[in-house]
Amino acid sequence: MTAQRSAQLTDQRTDQPPASRDQLSAIDVHVQAGSFPAVRGVSASFQAGRFSAIIGPNGAGKSTLLRALLGLSPVKSGRVELLGRPLAAWGRSERSRLLAYLAQTEALPPETRVRDVVALGRGAGGWKWGLIPTHPWTPADEQGVQDALHKTDTLRFADRRVTELSGGEKQRVALARALAAGPRFLLLDEPTNHLDLGYALEVIRYLQCEVAGGLGVVAVLHDLNLAARADHVLLLHEGRVLAGGTPEQVLTPEHLHAAYQVRVKVLRDEGRLIIIPEN
Ligand SMILES: Nc1ncnc2c1ncn2[C@@H]1O[C@H](COP(=O)(O)OP(=O)(O)OP(=O)(O)O)[C@@H](O)[C@H]1O
């Protein structure tokens, strides 16, 4: 795609932050993955109390951007800000209290009961894995674990071992662990990967409930019809922002063809967008 054509597709090449400071922002962020410039000058803001989806074709830089927002991938230039302060200025424990991460493939400790895995999310010790408790266990911790189990529908197998679970069940346990600490932002890399259609929708609905309660969700999604349920969509292409805004602004046939080289129809059903490949 030529630069001129790309510029015609959107007048919103960067997704600039609104006035609120209750956000996680990337400001002209460049990230190098090995010798490859995986993220090339991305500016975007992700609000607390909003569901943001990051979409784009394979290799567009979605996971690398997510990791940079978490401080897990070093930023070559530009900066990430959390609640108006540079990410690097936050202490490690404050940062991990505010930001939770659900990676593409979560390594859950094997032979461990689900309840104990979720408790790790609140800083419980896991002496078997060399983890030291972050603080003495309190009734609030117990309640946080119970709530996370309940909300993710994992309570009914809370006493089973992780090794006895299906891929989808493990994914929900990983989600429960990420949520147990009550983070401000939850960043998820393809959270619906191993989930059947019913649970994928349930996870999205569950995340929407948490968003209504003030959580900021930033999810890398491949399923454009799930991304259409987000409040805000960021479309990446070759490490850059191709478009950012509401699903209506971003999920257009022009943008999607530019990013995926696929012609799509965008339909509307009861106010929701439905994206259908044309062939
Ligand atoms: N260690 C590395 N060395 C070289 N290139 C890398 C490295 N890690 C990632 N890349 C490249 O950086 C680009 C962005 O990778 P990233 O995983 O962020 O993409 P993505 O959009 O999440 O892709 P996918 O949808 O396939 O998961 C890809 O082209 C990838 O091959």
The ligand as an SDF file (V2000), in Angstrom:
LIG
                    3D

 31 33  0  0  0  0  0  0  0  0999 V2000
   12.7970  -11.7480   18.6160 N   0  0  0  0  0  0  0  0  0  0  0  0
   12.4350  -11.3330   17.4070 C   0  0  0  0  0  0  0  0  0  0  0  0
   13.3540  -11.1800   16.4270 N   0  0  0  0  0  0  0  0  0  0  0  0
   13.0070  -10.7360   15.2070 C   0  0  0  0  0  0  0  0  0  0  0  0
   11.7440  -10.4070   14.8650 N   0  0  0  0  0  0  0  0  0  0  0  0
   10.7900  -10.5540   15.7910 C   0  0  0  0  0  0  0  0  0  0  0  0
   11.0810  -11.0290   17.1140 C   0  0  0  0  0  0  0  0  0  0  0  0
    9.9270  -11.0450   17.8150 N   0  0  0  0  0  0  0  0  0  0  0  0
    8.9610  -10.6170   16.9620 C   0  0  0  0  0  0  0  0  0  0  0  0
    9.4860  -10.3280   15.7630 N   0  0  0  0  0  0  0  0  0  0  0  0
    8.7460   -9.8360   14.6020 C   0  0  0  0  0  0  0  0  0  0  0  0
    8.0830   -8.6420   14.9700 O   0  0  0  0  0  0  0  0  0  0  0  0
    6.8540   -8.5430   14.2800 C   0  0  0  0  0  0  0  0  0  0  0  0
    5.7270   -8.2380   15.2510 C   0  0  0  0  0  0  0  0  0  0  0  0
    5.5300   -9.3750   16.0800 O   0  0  0  0  0  0  0  0  0  0  0  0
    4.2770   -9.4640   17.0520 P   0  0  0  0  0  0  0  0  0  0  0  0
    4.3430  -10.7820   17.7400 O   0  0  0  0  0  0  0  0  0  0  0  0
    4.2080   -8.2470   17.8710 O   0  0  0  0  0  0  0  0  0  0  0  0
    3.0930   -9.4470   15.9990 O   0  0  0  0  0  0  0  0  0  0  0  0
    1.5440   -9.7480   16.2140 P   0  0  0  0  0  0  0  0  0  0  0  0
    0.7990   -8.6620   15.5170 O   0  0  0  0  0  0  0  0  0  0  0  0
    1.2460   -9.9420   17.6500 O   0  0  0  0  0  0  0  0  0  0  0  0
    1.4010  -11.0880   15.4030 O   0  0  0  0  0  0  0  0  0  0  0  0
    0.4170  -12.3750   15.5930 P   0  0  0  0  0  0  0  0  0  0  0  0
   -0.9490  -11.9220   15.1940 O   0  0  0  0  0  0  0  0  0  0  0  0
    0.9700  -13.3420   14.5960 O   0  0  0  0  0  0  0  0  0  0  0  0
    0.5120  -12.8670   16.9930 O   0  0  0  0  0  0  0  0  0  0  0  0
    6.6780   -9.8650   13.5200 C   0  0  0  0  0  0  0  0  0  0  0  0
    7.0110   -9.6530   12.1580 O   0  0  0  0  0  0  0  0  0  0  0  0
    7.6550  -10.7870   14.1560 C   0  0  0  0  0  0  0  0  0  0  0  0
    8.1650  -11.7420   13.2260 O   0  0  0  0  0  0  0  0  0  0  0  0
  1  2  1  0
  2  3  1  0
  2  7  2  0
  3  4  2  0
  4  5  1  0
  5  6  2  0
  6  7  1  0
  6 10  1  0
  7  8  1  0
  8  9  2  0
  9 10  1  0
 10 11  1  0
 11 12  1  0
 11 30  1  0
 12 13  1  0
 13 14  1  0
 13 28  1  0
 14 15  1  0
 15 16  1  0
 16 17  2  0
 16 18  1  0
 16 19  1  0
 19 20  1  0
 20 21  2  0
 20 22  1  0
 20 23  1  0
 23 24  1  0
 24 25  2  0
 24 26  1  0
 24 27  1  0
 28 29  1  0
 28 30  1  0
 30 31  1  0
M  END
$$$$
